[in-house]
Amino acid sequence: MDDSAIGALDKIESKFEQSSIKVTYVGLNRESEKLKDKIGGLSKASGH
């Protein structure tokens, strides 16, 4: 998984959260989870 995939997941997650739907990721490997935590947190902080 790369940073563009993380960005896509963040967009999807944001749309669900707007409807108060909790998002849970299943099946990500450890490296993908780390990348999601690192990059996903940055894109939420910047409002993207």
Sequence and secondary structure as in RCSB ss.txt:
>XXXX:A:sequence
MDDSAIGALDKIESKFEQSSIKVTYVGLNRESEKLKDKIGGLSKASGH
>XXXX:A:secstr
  HHHHHHHHHHHHHHHHTT      S  HHHHHHHHHHHHHHHHTT 
